[in-house]
Amino acid sequence: DGGITQSPKYLFRKEGQNVTLSCEQNLNHDAMYWYRQDPGQGLRLIYYSQIVNDFQKGDIAEGYSVSREKKESFPLTVTSAQKNPTAFYLCASSMDAGRETQYFGPGTRLLVL
Amino acid sequence: GDSVTQMEGPVTLSEEAFLTINCTYTATGYPSLFWYVQYPGEGLQLLLKATKADDKGSNKGFEATYRKETTSFHLEKGSVQVSDSAVYFCALSDRGGSYIPTFGRGTSLIVHP
């Protein structure tokens, strides 16, 4: 079955630690996205990538970094510079940058110890 | 910039009641409109969409009509079920811009037996 997988489901971060969230898709989609979801605030775009080896900052990129070395993979690193990382992180993809419908993964919940 | 406003929740209904979740938007261009649904602990999935004025999107008994004159895309269902309990997100995608959706804050629906 085609789809998007995210791992882990839960992730715990210690003070000063960088953590990486995995996102993999086998839909052959060109475009991939990372969103942060906080209660009552909807979805906020962190980074997006329209093609391999290229990515753009979204609305709240500070304290986060990404890479897009393979079409299937778009990992997100939450760095120690992100002072309030506790949230639900959602990865999404779309066929290409001009296709509007997004397909979402099941999410990763990040908690700070 | 573009924005989406949804009615605040939670919306609490008894099974078989009629559902309306209001959504209005502002956009500089001529957007496509979407409803996504998020079940507890999961990612979002597309419920329905409409790409031009007066189009009606429908799926699983849910409907929404693209009203350009009132800039609205209200979600309706004639008879809700307990399994419809979820968070519903209205979104728009500006086809003249980046194609990345702008999401509303979400409306929680709770259906009691």
HADDOCK unambig.tbl for C-alpha pairs under 7 A between the chains (distance, minus, plus):
assign (segid A and resid 40 and name CA) (segid B and resid 105 and name CA) 6.01 0.50 0.50
assign (segid A and resid 41 and name CA) (segid B and resid 105 and name CA) 5.10 0.50 0.50
assign (segid A and resid 42 and name CA) (segid B and resid 103 and name CA) 6.57 0.50 0.50
assign (segid A and resid 42 and name CA) (segid B and resid 104 and name CA) 6.00 0.50 0.50
assign (segid A and resid 42 and name CA) (segid B and resid 105 and name CA) 3.82 0.50 0.50
assign (segid A and resid 42 and name CA) (segid B and resid 106 and name CA) 5.79 0.50 0.50
assign (segid A and resid 43 and name CA) (segid B and resid 103 and name CA) 6.30 0.50 0.50
assign (segid A and resid 90 and name CA) (segid B and resid 43 and name CA) 6.66 0.50 0.50
assign (segid A and resid 97 and name CA) (segid B and resid 99 and name CA) 6.59 0.50 0.50
assign (segid A and resid 98 and name CA) (segid B and resid 99 and name CA) 6.00 0.50 0.50
assign (segid A and resid 100 and name CA) (segid B and resid 93 and name CA) 6.44 0.50 0.50
assign (segid A and resid 100 and name CA) (segid B and resid 99 and name CA) 5.78 0.50 0.50
assign (segid A and resid 100 and name CA) (segid B and resid 100 and name CA) 6.89 0.50 0.50
assign (segid A and resid 103 and name CA) (segid B and resid 45 and name CA) 6.54 0.50 0.50
assign (segid A and resid 104 and name CA) (segid B and resid 43 and name CA) 5.55 0.50 0.50
assign (segid A and resid 104 and name CA) (segid B and resid 44 and name CA) 5.65 0.50 0.50
assign (segid A and resid 104 and name CA) (segid B and resid 45 and name CA) 6.47 0.50 0.50
assign (segid A and resid 105 and name CA) (segid B and resid 43 and name CA) 5.45 0.50 0.50
assign (segid A and resid 106 and name CA) (segid B and resid 42 and name CA) 4.72 0.50 0.50
assign (segid A and resid 106 and name CA) (segid B and resid 43 and name CA) 4.28 0.50 0.50
assign (segid A and resid 107 and name CA) (segid B and resid 42 and name CA) 6.44 0.50 0.50
assign (segid A and resid 107 and name CA) (segid B and resid 43 and name CA) 5.70 0.50 0.50
